[in-house]
């Protein structure tokens, strides 16, 4: 299973998503530097299409990749170029700013010599080609000579050595930083934020698990629901679909959750329909029939029959006794 790493300081500056992409670009650029390939305008470059990037980073959509690249470009961390001709005209070329290269330990990937790049001879997505010396293959097909850029390889090569988080509090801080960037929840109270931070310090997510957590938290954020992070972390609530979790929490009879989830996915309610359901449930919970749990329909039945479109029965009015002294009560 492929693992991904990022530099903590880069994450503070550019966000976790940006730091992950910067780490990958630094690896590929350093390998091109080792092979003395793709030197343009005094800098070493790598290139890739968005389709290839979406395969290399399968936890991002193409739209997310476009957003990350634009953010890094606007901040000056990533330099964009267009040096391709012929069949590879649809790829984008990437280089890193001097500050980022220095931050990631790849400062020698900037050259003060004239451009010497020749014709492209590689089939790898970033155009790197094998050299004469022993070489190592990256996941995108790029290769590099092992006797060059050895320092960079030790620092940022995520293909040969699995990523190990920094020891002690640094690992927990990086994890909290990654989560809070995706799910900032500025409306939380200080107590709720501290509670969530304490829970995250006790948890240790590997790279795949953290990527899964962040993907789910993005969905919760996009839902617009104000659910405190500590609540999502409790019992792995974050794994639930946001709107279904709201429905399930409001429905008074908790039975056959899997069947209810299938019925929900069949309907695919959006935000407005979910609000309509919750308002309807508030009324149904007040009706006389639902005061006994055995008379409440299963949640899947309620969904399949679209019960939110019906009004609950009105409560029966008990007859009001009349005073026998009232002449209108005489017969």
C-alpha positions as CSV (number, residue, x, y, z in Angstrom):
1,X,0.0,0.0,0.0
2,X,1.4,3.4,-1.0
3,X,2.1,5.8,1.8
4,X,2.3,9.6,1.7
5,X,4.3,12.0,3.8
6,X,4.5,15.7,4.2
7,X,6.8,18.3,5.8
8,X,5.3,19.8,9.0
9,X,6.5,23.3,8.3
10,X,5.2,23.1,4.7
11,X,1.8,22.0,6.1
12,X,1.8,25.1,8.3
13,X,2.5,27.3,5.4
14,X,0.5,25.8,2.6
15,X,-1.9,23.3,4.2
16,X,-1.7,19.6,4.4
17,X,-2.9,18.9,0.9
18,X,-0.4,21.4,-0.5
19,X,2.4,19.9,1.6
20,X,1.7,16.4,0.3
21,X,1.8,17.6,-3.3
22,X,5.0,19.6,-2.7
23,X,6.6,16.5,-1.3
24,X,5.8,14.5,-4.4
25,X,7.0,17.2,-6.7
26,X,10.3,17.6,-4.8
27,X,10.9,13.9,-5.2
28,X,10.4,13.9,-9.0
29,X,12.3,17.1,-9.5
30,X,15.3,15.8,-7.5
31,X,15.4,12.7,-9.6
32,X,15.3,14.7,-12.8
33,X,18.2,16.8,-11.3
34,X,20.1,13.5,-10.7
35,X,19.7,12.5,-14.3
36,X,20.4,16.1,-15.6
37,X,17.0,16.1,-17.4
38,X,14.6,18.9,-18.0
39,X,16.6,22.0,-17.1
40,X,14.7,25.1,-18.3
41,X,15.4,28.7,-17.5
42,X,18.0,27.7,-14.8
43,X,15.6,25.4,-12.9
44,X,14.9,21.7,-12.9
45,X,11.3,20.7,-13.7
46,X,8.9,17.8,-13.7
47,X,5.8,17.4,-15.7
48,X,2.5,15.5,-15.4
49,X,-1.1,15.6,-16.6
50,X,-4.0,16.0,-14.2
51,X,-5.1,12.6,-15.1
52,X,-1.8,11.1,-14.0
53,X,-1.8,13.1,-10.8
54,X,-5.3,11.8,-10.0
55,X,-3.9,8.3,-10.3
56,X,-0.9,9.1,-8.2
57,X,-3.0,10.7,-5.5
58,X,-6.2,8.7,-5.6
59,X,-7.7,10.4,-2.5
60,X,-8.1,13.7,-4.5
61,X,-10.5,14.4,-7.3
62,X,-9.4,16.3,-10.3
63,X,-11.1,19.4,-9.1
64,X,-9.3,19.2,-5.8
65,X,-6.0,18.8,-7.6
66,X,-6.8,21.9,-9.7
67,X,-7.6,23.8,-6.5
68,X,-4.4,22.7,-4.7
69,X,-2.2,23.5,-7.7
70,X,-3.8,27.0,-8.1
71,X,-3.3,27.7,-4.4
72,X,0.4,26.7,-4.5
73,X,0.9,28.7,-7.7
74,X,-0.8,31.8,-6.3
75,X,1.3,31.6,-3.1
76,X,4.5,31.4,-5.2
77,X,5.4,27.9,-3.8
78,X,5.0,26.2,-7.2
79,X,6.1,27.6,-10.6
80,X,4.2,26.5,-13.7
81,X,5.7,26.2,-17.1
82,X,4.7,24.9,-20.6
83,X,7.7,23.5,-22.4
84,X,6.2,20.4,-24.2
85,X,5.8,20.0,-27.9
86,X,4.0,17.4,-29.9
87,X,1.9,14.7,-28.2
88,X,2.6,15.8,-24.7
89,X,1.4,19.4,-25.2
90,X,-1.4,18.8,-22.7
91,X,0.8,18.4,-19.6
92,X,1.8,21.0,-17.1
93,X,5.4,21.5,-16.0
94,X,6.1,22.1,-12.3
95,X,9.1,23.5,-10.5
96,X,9.4,24.7,-6.9
97,X,10.4,28.1,-5.5
98,X,13.8,28.5,-3.9
99,X,12.2,28.7,-0.4
100,X,10.3,25.5,-0.8
101,X,13.3,23.6,-2.2
102,X,15.3,24.8,0.8
103,X,12.6,23.8,3.2
104,X,12.4,20.3,1.7
105,X,16.1,19.9,1.5
106,X,16.3,20.0,-2.3
107,X,18.1,23.3,-2.7
108,X,20.6,21.9,-5.3
109,X,17.7,21.5,-7.7
110,X,18.2,25.1,-8.9
111,X,21.0,25.5,-11.5
112,X,22.9,28.7,-12.5
113,X,23.9,27.1,-15.8
114,X,22.4,27.6,-19.2
115,X,19.5,25.4,-20.4
116,X,20.8,22.1,-21.6
117,X,17.6,20.0,-21.9
118,X,17.4,17.9,-25.0
119,X,14.6,16.0,-26.7
120,X,12.3,14.0,-24.5
121,X,13.3,10.3,-24.5
122,X,11.2,9.0,-21.6
123,X,7.8,7.4,-21.3
124,X,7.5,8.2,-17.6
125,X,4.8,10.7,-16.7
126,X,7.3,13.3,-15.5
127,X,9.8,12.6,-18.3
128,X,12.7,11.2,-16.2
129,X,14.9,8.6,-17.9
130,X,17.3,6.0,-16.5
131,X,21.0,6.8,-16.3
132,X,24.0,4.5,-16.6
133,X,24.4,3.9,-12.8
134,X,22.2,1.9,-10.5
135,X,18.8,3.4,-10.3
136,X,15.5,3.2,-8.3
137,X,12.0,3.4,-9.8
138,X,9.4,5.8,-8.4
139,X,5.6,5.0,-8.6
140,X,5.2,7.2,-11.7
141,X,8.0,5.5,-13.6
142,X,10.7,8.1,-12.9
143,X,14.2,6.8,-12.2
144,X,17.3,8.4,-10.6
145,X,20.9,7.5,-10.1
146,X,21.5,6.4,-6.6
147,X,24.9,8.1,-6.2
148,X,23.3,11.5,-6.7
149,X,20.9,13.5,-4.5
150,X,21.4,10.9,-1.8
151,X,20.6,13.5,0.9
152,X,17.3,14.3,-0.8
153,X,16.5,10.6,-1.1
154,X,17.0,10.1,2.6
155,X,14.8,13.1,3.5
156,X,11.8,12.9,1.2
157,X,11.8,9.6,-0.9
158,X,8.4,8.1,0.2
159,X,8.7,5.1,-2.2
160,X,11.7,3.3,-0.8
161,X,11.2,4.0,2.9
162,X,7.8,4.0,4.5
163,X,6.9,7.3,6.1
164,X,7.4,7.5,9.9
165,X,5.7,10.4,11.7
166,X,8.0,12.6,13.9
167,X,8.2,11.3,17.5
168,X,6.4,12.6,20.5
169,X,4.1,15.6,20.4
170,X,5.2,16.6,16.8
171,X,3.2,13.6,15.4
172,X,0.1,14.6,17.3
173,X,0.5,18.2,16.4
174,X,0.8,17.3,12.7
175,X,-2.3,15.1,13.0
176,X,-4.3,17.9,14.7
177,X,-3.1,20.4,12.1
178,X,-4.2,18.2,9.2
179,X,-7.7,17.6,10.8
180,X,-8.3,21.2,11.7
181,X,-7.4,22.4,8.2
182,X,-10.1,20.3,6.7
183,X,-12.6,20.7,9.6
184,X,-11.9,24.1,11.2
185,X,-15.3,24.4,12.9
186,X,-14.8,28.0,14.1
187,X,-18.1,28.0,15.9
188,X,-16.9,25.4,18.5
189,X,-16.3,26.5,22.0
190,X,-12.8,26.5,23.5
191,X,-13.8,23.5,25.7
192,X,-15.0,21.6,22.6
193,X,-11.8,22.3,20.7
194,X,-9.7,21.2,23.6
195,X,-11.7,18.0,24.0
196,X,-11.3,17.2,20.3
197,X,-7.5,17.9,20.5
198,X,-7.2,15.6,23.5
199,X,-9.0,12.8,21.6
200,X,-6.8,13.3,18.5
201,X,-3.6,13.1,20.7
202,X,-4.8,9.7,22.0
203,X,-5.5,8.4,18.4
204,X,-2.8,7.4,16.0
205,X,-3.8,7.3,12.4
206,X,-1.6,5.7,9.7
207,X,-1.4,7.5,6.4
208,X,-4.3,5.6,4.7
209,X,-6.5,6.0,7.8
210,X,-5.8,9.7,8.1
211,X,-6.6,10.2,4.4
212,X,-9.9,8.4,4.9
213,X,-10.7,10.5,8.0
214,X,-9.9,13.8,6.1
215,X,-12.1,12.7,3.2
216,X,-15.1,12.0,5.5
217,X,-14.5,15.3,7.4
218,X,-14.6,17.2,4.1
219,X,-18.1,15.7,3.5
220,X,-19.2,16.8,7.0
221,X,-17.9,20.3,6.4
222,X,-19.6,20.6,3.0
223,X,-22.9,19.4,4.6
224,X,-23.2,22.7,6.5
225,X,-24.1,20.8,9.7
226,X,-22.6,22.2,12.9
227,X,-21.4,19.0,14.5
228,X,-18.5,19.3,17.0
229,X,-15.4,17.5,16.0
230,X,-15.3,15.6,19.3
231,X,-18.7,14.2,18.6
232,X,-17.6,13.0,15.1
233,X,-14.6,11.3,16.7
234,X,-16.7,9.5,19.3
235,X,-17.6,6.0,18.1
236,X,-16.3,6.9,14.6
237,X,-19.4,8.9,13.8
238,X,-17.3,10.5,11.1
239,X,-17.6,7.4,9.0
240,X,-21.4,8.0,8.6
241,X,-22.9,10.0,5.8
242,X,-23.7,13.4,7.3
243,X,-27.3,13.7,6.4
244,X,-28.1,10.1,7.2
245,X,-26.5,10.5,10.6
246,X,-28.8,13.5,11.3
247,X,-31.9,11.5,10.3
248,X,-30.8,8.5,12.3
249,X,-30.2,10.6,15.4
250,X,-33.7,12.2,15.1
251,X,-35.6,9.0,14.4
252,X,-37.0,7.6,17.7
253,X,-36.9,3.9,16.9
254,X,-33.3,2.6,16.3
255,X,-33.8,-0.6,14.4
256,X,-32.3,-2.2,11.3
257,X,-29.8,0.5,10.6
258,X,-28.3,-1.2,7.5
259,X,-31.7,-1.4,5.8
260,X,-32.4,2.2,6.7
261,X,-29.1,3.2,5.2
262,X,-29.9,1.4,2.0
263,X,-33.3,3.1,1.8
264,X,-31.5,6.5,2.4
265,X,-29.0,5.9,-0.4
266,X,-31.8,5.0,-2.8
267,X,-33.4,8.3,-2.1
268,X,-30.2,10.3,-2.0
269,X,-31.7,13.3,-0.1
270,X,-30.0,16.6,-0.4
271,X,-29.8,19.3,2.3
272,X,-33.3,20.7,1.7
273,X,-35.0,17.3,1.7
274,X,-33.2,16.3,4.8
275,X,-34.4,19.4,6.6
276,X,-37.9,18.6,5.4
277,X,-37.7,15.1,6.8
278,X,-36.4,16.4,10.2
279,X,-39.2,18.9,10.5
280,X,-41.7,16.2,9.7
281,X,-40.1,13.9,12.2
282,X,-40.5,16.5,14.9
283,X,-44.3,16.5,14.3
284,X,-44.6,12.7,14.1
285,X,-42.8,12.3,17.4
286,X,-45.6,14.3,19.1
287,X,-48.5,12.2,17.7
288,X,-50.2,9.8,20.1
289,X,-49.4,6.7,18.0
290,X,-45.6,7.3,18.3
291,X,-45.7,7.4,22.1
292,X,-45.4,3.6,22.0
293,X,-42.2,2.4,20.4
294,X,-43.8,-0.8,19.0
295,X,-46.2,1.4,17.0
296,X,-43.5,3.4,15.3
297,X,-42.6,2.1,11.9
298,X,-39.1,0.9,11.1
299,X,-37.0,3.8,9.8
300,X,-36.6,2.1,6.4
301,X,-40.3,1.7,6.1
302,X,-40.8,5.4,6.9
303,X,-38.3,6.3,4.2
304,X,-39.6,3.9,1.6
305,X,-43.2,5.1,2.1
306,X,-42.2,8.8,2.0
307,X,-44.0,9.4,5.3
308,X,-42.5,12.9,5.6
309,X,-45.0,13.9,2.9
310,X,-47.9,13.0,5.2
311,X,-49.3,14.9,8.1
312,X,-49.4,13.0,11.4
313,X,-52.9,12.3,12.8
314,X,-54.3,15.0,15.0
315,X,-54.5,14.2,18.7
316,X,-57.9,13.1,19.8
317,X,-59.7,15.6,21.9
318,X,-61.3,14.3,25.1
319,X,-64.9,15.4,25.5
320,X,-65.3,18.4,27.8
321,X,-67.9,17.8,30.6
322,X,-70.5,20.5,31.0
323,X,-71.8,21.8,34.2
324,X,-75.2,20.3,35.0
325,X,-76.3,23.7,36.1
326,X,-75.7,25.1,32.6
327,X,-79.1,25.3,30.9
328,X,-77.4,24.6,27.6
329,X,-76.4,21.1,28.9
330,X,-80.1,20.2,29.6
331,X,-81.9,17.9,27.3
